Amino acid sequence: MNKPEFVNAVSEKNPSLTKKTVTEVVDSVISTIQETVAAGDSVSFVGFGTFSSKVRAARESINPTTKEKIHIEEKTVPTFKAGKAFKDAVAEASKPKVKTKNKKSGRSKK
């Protein structure tokens, strides 16, 4: 699902909101999360997850094309850790549907 599809889905669930209003709210939420995480803080939504940043240490690696050793500088990257309710919802939705067998009647055959 991309951003316009997301805006449409939210608009359908909230008919009193226009697509323009939903787009503005989504943009505001995203920019606020980006600004907060970039400042070194985290944003937590209980049950959904936590957006934060993490420092990746400098390291040595190998260029796969030239096989030359290269140095990769330390950098800060954004992270997301899913909350329990979100994990449970995804796990439940991805479970295969099991067909139940009809129970036999309590009658015995002669």
Buried (B, 14 or more C-beta within 10 A) or exposed (E): EEEEEEBEEBBEEEEEBEEEBBBEBBEEEEEEBEEBBEEEEEBEEEEBBBBBBEEEEEEEEEEEEEEEEEEEEEEEEEEEEBBEEBEEBEEEEEEEEEEEEEEEEEEEEE
